Amino acid sequence: MPEQNAIPCQAEAAMSRIVAHLASLDGTELYPAATDAQIADFERDQDVTLPATFKQWLRISDGGRLCFPAGIELFGVARPPLLELDDPYTPDGGWLVAGMMLDTDLVLVSLNGEETVIYNREGDTFDDAVYYRDFLAFLEDVPHQLDIKEDTAGTLGT
């Protein structure tokens, strides 16, 4: 029986392509994949259901550092964030901290759908948050968020 919130094959291929592209960027270190058992244990222990595209990311990489030192730290289920689900610095309303930007803005995934946002932690507001339809769309936008330019040959330059 297929997973209830599984993502289509083309989305899996896009995720793999994007992750390979991100892995090629200077200062990037991706951690080994989480197992389905680790993901299921995390969901059970935290009493949450993770978004399908975030689970797909975890099956490729259980977090890592993208474009460090000026980049993004992403968390996983074997390497969860230091902030707990009920931490006062995380917003209420069903969000999981999936990462942190250099400026301490948080990368949040919805526990009520697929949405991912970059949340202004210091402002404690969603007013200026950057919204993505899902974690895949967020990963696609990482080079833009980090101001990495692509040259005309399609390779990245700074």
C-alpha positions in Angstrom: 0.0 0.0 0.0 1.5 3.4 -1.0 2.2 6.0 1.7 -0.8 8.3 2.1 1.2 11.5 1.5 3.8 10.1 -1.0 5.1 12.5 -3.6 4.9 11.7 -7.4 7.9 10.1 -9.1 8.7 13.4 -11.0 8.9 15.2 -7.7 11.3 12.5 -6.4 13.5 13.0 -9.5 13.4 16.8 -9.1 14.3 16.4 -5.4 17.3 14.2 -6.3 18.4 16.7 -9.0 18.2 19.7 -6.8 20.0 18.0 -3.9 22.8 16.9 -6.2 23.1 20.5 -7.4 23.1 21.9 -3.8 25.7 19.2 -2.8 28.1 20.6 -5.5 28.1 24.1 -4.0 31.2 25.2 -2.0 30.8 24.9 1.7 28.0 22.2 1.5 28.0 19.1 3.6 25.0 16.8 3.5 24.5 14.2 6.2 23.7 10.6 5.4 20.0 9.8 4.7 17.6 9.0 7.5 16.0 5.6 7.4 12.2 5.1 7.1 12.4 3.6 10.6 14.1 6.8 12.0 11.5 9.0 10.3 8.7 6.9 11.7 10.2 6.9 15.2 10.5 10.7 15.1 6.9 11.1 14.0 5.7 8.7 16.7 7.9 10.2 19.4 6.9 13.8 18.5 3.3 12.8 17.7 3.5 14.6 14.3 3.2 13.7 10.6 5.9 15.2 8.5 5.2 16.7 5.1 5.8 14.3 2.2 8.5 16.5 0.5 10.3 17.0 3.8 10.3 13.2 4.3 11.7 12.8 0.8 14.5 15.2 1.6 15.2 13.2 4.8 15.5 10.0 2.7 18.2 11.7 0.7 19.9 13.7 3.5 19.1 13.9 7.2 20.2 17.5 7.3 23.4 19.3 6.6 25.1 22.6 6.0 24.5 24.4 2.7 27.1 26.9 1.5 28.7 27.4 4.9 29.8 29.6 6.6 27.3 32.0 5.1 24.5 29.5 4.4 21.8 27.4 5.9 21.9 24.7 8.5 19.2 22.0 7.9 18.1 19.6 10.6 16.9 16.1 10.4 15.3 13.4 12.5 18.6 11.8 13.7 20.1 15.3 14.1 17.0 17.3 15.2 17.2 21.0 15.9 18.2 22.3 19.2 14.9 24.1 19.4 12.1 21.9 20.7 8.6 21.9 19.2 7.4 24.0 22.2 10.4 26.3 22.4 9.3 30.0 23.0 11.3 31.1 19.9 9.3 29.0 17.5 5.9 30.1 16.3 2.7 28.4 17.4 0.4 26.8 14.9 1.9 23.5 13.9 5.4 24.3 12.6 8.6 22.2 12.9 12.0 23.9 12.8 13.8 22.3 9.8 16.7 24.7 9.6 18.3 28.0 10.5 19.6 30.8 8.2 22.8 32.6 9.1 20.8 35.6 10.3 18.9 33.3 12.7 15.7 33.3 10.6 14.1 29.8 10.9 13.2 27.4 8.1 9.9 25.9 9.1 7.9 23.1 7.7 4.1 22.9 8.3 2.8 20.0 10.3 -0.6 20.7 8.8 0.3 20.5 5.1 3.3 20.8 2.8 4.1 24.5 3.2 7.6 25.6 4.1 8.5 29.2 5.2 11.5 31.2 6.2 10.3 32.9 9.4 11.7 36.1 10.9 12.4 34.9 14.4 13.5 38.3 15.7 10.4 39.9 14.4 8.3 37.1 15.8 5.9 37.5 12.9 4.9 35.8 9.7 4.3 39.2 8.1 7.6 39.2 6.2 8.0 35.4 5.9 9.0 33.9 2.6 6.5 31.2 1.7 7.1 28.1 -0.4 4.5 25.5 -1.5 6.6 22.7 -0.1 10.2 21.8 1.0 11.2 21.0 -2.6 10.3 24.6 -3.7 12.4 25.9 -0.8 15.4 23.8 -1.8 15.0 25.1 -5.4 15.2 28.6 -4.1 18.3 28.2 -1.8 20.7 29.6 -4.4 18.5 32.7 -4.6 18.2 33.0 -0.8 22.0 32.8 -0.5 22.5 35.2 -3.4 24.4 32.7 -5.5 24.3 33.6 -9.2 24.3 31.2 -12.1 26.4 32.1 -15.1 25.4 31.7 -18.7 26.9 28.2 -18.8 24.5 27.1 -16.1 27.1 26.7 -13.4 27.1 28.6 -10.2 29.2 31.6 -9.5 29.2 34.1 -6.7 
